Amino acid sequence: MIENRSRGLLVALGGCGWLVSGWLLLRDFALAGRGPALDAGPFCPGCDEVLGSAASHQLGFPLAGWGLVYFAVVALLVACPQRSAARVALFVNAVGFGVSAVLAAILVSTVGGRCVPCLAAHAINLFLLISLWVFVSKETTHSEPRLPSMRRTASRVLPVVGAILLGVSLQTALFRPDTEFGRALAEYESAPRHDIAWQPSDAVLGSASAPVRMVVFSSFQCPACKSFVELMRDVRRRYPDQVSIVFKHFPLGRECNPILKREMQPRACAAAFAAEAALQQNVFWQYHDRLFASSLLASEQILTDAAKETGIDLAKWESDRRSPAVKLKVASDVSLGTALGVEATPAVFINGKRLTYLSRRMVGLVISRELSRFASSGETARR
């Protein structure tokens, strides 16, 4: 009966670790844009920062996913009635605890231990190790009563210590600090917050009352901007009411961008004028998507073909894209971008702060932080 209770406690501990790992994995998927927009909540101010760091991924897979497998394996081994299974579980647990010790040290040194579920998983691992060691020691005492006390103690302790050291060595060898991620996050947090006004003539996705505003300076002949369009769509899908996206022109063409010393994108200015003309007929985003789905390197005829596909008034569009008003709007965007230090695209500002590391994970982390600031202040987010 006592043995069954002990096994039940050990399985329960493994189950708790499995649940915590599962929650962290779901949040990791949410940050990466592969799952629902699960909110970290106020109880975990450092979770997203930890999940976005290099330490959270090992061998190309989220550490929380490894934790899910690890706790399940330990629990299943403990539930097995064979004595050898419990010893294997202890060895696996000891290796896992060695890994956990290194990760806990990284966690405390980087974000001050503010990831409560992460600390909970490490604490469960420690309790598992202690409980499992006691459980296996009792079994060993009954099965090997004639061993001298010193030898008996060594036979219990040394394998566990060796397994822990193995886990520490493995994790130390695997860990590679993501200095670019950490630098970009620190850079964003320390960056000045600019007042980037939302003009009535801007192309906007989302509500004016959204607590987070993402301003994107972009160019239609920029390959990186084309890739960023998918991330913009992902942000809109995950945060339909919390984030608005404002498009600003920053073509890397000398016709409309005076800061350029050489021509980089010869058709970018014409594309910006054409998109602004499409905005006059309220089809900017349809036109935007068609241009980015094409390649302006092929021919400038793509501008007209995209206009035809949107079904707009071609005569008005032709007139508008050559009008002084449209050219003035593009010039105004370029001037604003230049004043903000924009030199390349895409250049992204979230609530007025420049973000330079444009991965899904980083963008999701920064948006989550801005939403948390908004929720804690109870005020309209600063622009």
KEFISE-342527 format. One record per residue (C-alpha): residue in three letters; z, y, x. Coordinates in steps of 0.001 Angstrom, whole numbers, plus 500000, padded with zeros to 6 digits. Each point is the difference from the previous one (the first is absolute). Example, Ala and Ser with C-alpha at 12.3 -4.5 7.8 and 13.67 -1.06 7.14 Angstrom:
BEGIN
ALA507800495500512300
SER499340503440501370
END
This chain:
BEGIN
MET500000500000500000
ILE500964502420502804
GLU496809499138501862
ASN497917500710496883
ARG501711503354499541
SER499315500884503625
ARG496354499068499617
GLY499848502031496797
LEU501404503066501789
LEU497510499630502829
VAL497066499602497599
ALA501223503061498066
LEU500105502053503206
GLY496472498881500837
GLY498933500929496465
CYS501488503486500358
GLY498101500491503263
TRP496844498762498280
LEU500404502542497161
VAL500642502900502382
SER496970499028502094
GLY497912499754496827
TRP500944503540498945
LEU499166501363503455
LEU496660498183499960
LEU499093501517496616
ARG500876503469501300
ASP497959499356503135
PHE496992499048497852
ALA500520503147497908
LEU499939502200503113
ALA496843498279501202
GLY498306500513496618
ARG499832496281499224
GLY502596499899497244
PRO501653501997497199
ALA501582503362500864
LEU503486498534500337
ASP502522502815500563
ALA502420499596502912
GLY502622501965498057
PRO502791502239501311
PHE502034497050501291
CYS497483499394502788
PRO499058503300501713
GLY498751498265503148
CYS498195496986498518
ASP496503501459500051
GLU500391501268503549
VAL501087496539501155
LEU497228498240498061
GLY497458502360501541
SER501101499346503568
ALA498587497519502513
ALA503152497863499842
SER499319499200496335
HIS496891497952500829
GLN499858496972502246
LEU496861498006500854
GLY498017502000497457
PHE502304499253497038
PRO502869502012498465
LEU503388499020501386
ALA501314499861496427
GLY497459497242499352
TRP501264498059502998
GLY503524500530498642
LEU498917498576496654
VAL498779496817501704
TYR502950499857502400
PHE502762500218497366
ALA498173497480497791
VAL499731497508502884
VAL503687500355500917
ALA501085499594496368
LEU497817496908499523
LEU501290498407503216
VAL503612500628498957
ALA499353498503496558
CYS498715496815501638
PRO502813497365500083
GLN499124498614503453
ARG502351501188502752
SER497129500555502407
ALA498483502519497547
ALA503145502167500176
ARG499814500010503800
VAL496328500998499901
ALA500952502753497532
LEU502661501246502426
PHE497492500100502851
VAL497426501860497883
ASN502718502363498741
ALA501233500679503538
VAL496483500859501186
GLY499586502216496929
PHE503297501713500725
GLY498823500785503538
VAL496924501673498524
SER502192501727497409
ALA502341501375502686
VAL497127501717501820
LEU498560501393496756
ALA503404501278498876
ALA500415501821503324
ILE496533501570499588
LEU500847500945496411
VAL503244501751500912
SER498492501798502992
THR496907501289498159
VAL501064500951496466
GLY503770499730500272
GLY500166496853497881
ARG498924501751496809
CYS498038496979498731
VAL502661498327497870
PRO497952496874499068
CYS499076499540503684
LEU503671500129501030
ALA500834497653497124
ALA497462497440501255
HIS501470500162503514
ALA503556499689498609
ILE498988496964497915
ASN498543498468503136
LEU503331500462501804
PHE502009498494497125
LEU497533497109499868
LEU500463499340503694
ILE503805499988499792
SER500125497881496837
LEU497373497553501189
TRP501665499599503399
VAL503337499215498307
PHE498264497563497649
VAL498197498138502815
SER503137500010502182
LYS501978498234497289
GLU497267497389499655
THR499912499526503773
THR503787499563500141
HIS499825497149497490
SER497038498305501666
GLU501117500400503665
PRO503821499900500026
ARG500364498383503431
LEU498313502746502078
PRO502365502011502264
SER500843503416498541
MET498208502023502732
ARG496878497899499752
ARG500105500124496216
THR500278503812500055
ALA497165500301502523
SER497786497710497927
ARG500454502317497009
VAL499896503399501683
LEU497344499700502715
PRO497068499012497717
VAL500827502885497654
VAL500310502523502834
GLY496762498717501506
ALA498192500317496658
ILE501289503564499547
LEU498790500932503494
LEU496643498414499198
GLY499734502171496882
VAL500949503137501975
SER497379499173502645
LEU497283499354497409
GLN500601503227498118
THR500275502054503185
ALA496676498587501187
LEU498309500658496648
PHE501272503513499390
ARG497570502790500795
PRO501144503470498933
ASP497417501907497963
THR500350503274501857
GLU497090501615498157
PHE501542499306496598
GLY503402501330501079
ARG498483503039501679
ALA497852500850496966
LEU502961499656497626
ALA502180502233502189
GLU497127502460500289
TYR499624500147496222
GLU503727500499499427
SER500176502852502529
ALA496727501666498967
PRO500088503397498261
ARG499410499943496258
HIS497002502180499158
ASP499431501676496668
ILE496555498626499140
ALA499066501598496719
TRP498282498036497246
GLN496944502059499027
PRO498420499716496527
SER496705499325501773
ASP501346496966501863
ALA499050496428499143
VAL503249498312498979
LEU501087496509498956
GLY503322499883498175
SER502361502384498280
ALA501119503438501152
SER503583498900499299
ALA499856496989502350
PRO502909500162502470
VAL497774499006502942
ARG496778501790500870
MET497572498543502525
VAL497459502489501362
VAL497052498333501738
PHE497580501907502234
SER496894497838500112
SER496326499839500906
PHE497356497936498223
GLN498325498976503270
CYS503248498807501593
PRO500413496175500347
ALA503807500266500154
CYS499986502059496786
LYS497926497288498335
SER502674497459500943
PHE502759502315498789
VAL498476500098496515
GLU501312496462499404
LEU503500501104500963
MET499726502963497586
ARG499046497617497197
ASP502947497808500906
VAL502385502984499838
ARG498660500947496575
ARG500441496432498777
ARG503557499676501323
TYR501238503504499142
PRO497932501186497001
ASP502592502518498775
GLN501897500783503203
VAL497157501037502335
SER497158502485499616
ILE497096500098502476
VAL498217503256500874
PHE496633499857501758
LYS499186502675502579
HIS496718500284501880
PHE499937499921503778
PRO496415499025500927
LEU499411499460503705
GLY496680501833499865
ARG499229503328501665
GLU498277501397496915
CYS503351500521498248
ASN502656499327502654
PRO500046502765502633
ILE502673498392502215
LEU497615497243501120
LYS498453500375503446
ARG497388497324499333
GLU498373498395496985
MET501890496849499021
GLN498936499294496409
PRO496704501776499238
ARG499975499182496265
ALA503719500481499303
CYS499745503633498898
ALA497114499290497622
ALA502077497140498536
ALA502996502304499513
PHE497839502554498176
ALA498516497228497835
ALA503450498640499111
GLU501246503470499060
ALA496962500385497761
ALA500920496698498343
LEU503512501384499459
GLN498473502831497957
GLN498973497306497509
ASN503322498084500196
VAL498568496941501743
PHE501360500632503495
TRP501828496700500395
GLN497081497918498737
TYR497741501841502447
HIS502644499668502741
ASP500086496206499558
ARG496211499664500037
LEU499649502021503200
PHE502633497981501804
ALA498373496785498739
SER496759501110501710
SER499142501117503519
LEU498870503541500612
LEU498519498851503300
ALA497081498489498110
SER498646503072498232
GLU501119503185498273
GLN498157498654496940
ILE503242498097499330
LEU501532503268498774
THR497426500268497218
ASP500075496273499223
ALA503787500137499551
ALA499626502988497682
LYS497496498115497859
GLU502350497019499777
THR502782502182498577
GLY497720501210497203
ILE500628503712500608
ASP497660502912499341
LEU497852499883503144
ALA498569503494499603
LYS503469501549499784
TRP501242497813502847
GLU497106501067502244
SER500754503640499238
ASP503765499671500444
ARG499914498208503349
ARG498081502907501501
SER502140502691498360
PRO502236502400501969
ALA503024498935497903
VAL499721496348501065
LYS499499500918503655
LEU502981502363499812
LYS502219497189498610
VAL499046497660502851
ALA500539502789502522
SER503419500703498473
ASP501020496346500384
VAL498789499938503602
SER501889503211500753
LEU503192498561498477
GLY499597496781501977
THR499469501944503220
ALA503144502058499345
LEU501948496750499523
GLY498756498604503299
VAL497445497557498588
GLU497402498979502568
ALA498945496564498770
THR499872498126496718
PRO501576498603497982
ALA502928502406500358
VAL502768499238497525
PHE502946502133498913
ILE502693498515497743
ASN502076502686498290
GLY498826502448502641
LYS500775497849503060
ARG497289498584502262
LEU499854496199500219
THR498011498676502958
TYR500517496217499750
LEU497964499065496936
SER500796496338499421
ARG500823498753496489
ARG503510499175501155
MET500630503447501465
VAL498554501853497008
GLY502078497858497630
LEU503133500611502066
VAL499531503781500070
ILE499249500162496267
SER503136497943499283
ARG502060502382502135
GLU498603503055498234
LEU500693498427496605
SER503577499230501103
ARG500465503616501109
PHE498672501171496658
ALA502319497658498084
SER503062500977502030
SER499346503741499791
GLY499087500055496315
GLU497593502785500791
THR496243500340500079
ALA498701498659503285
ARG499198502666502538
ARG496354500574500625
END
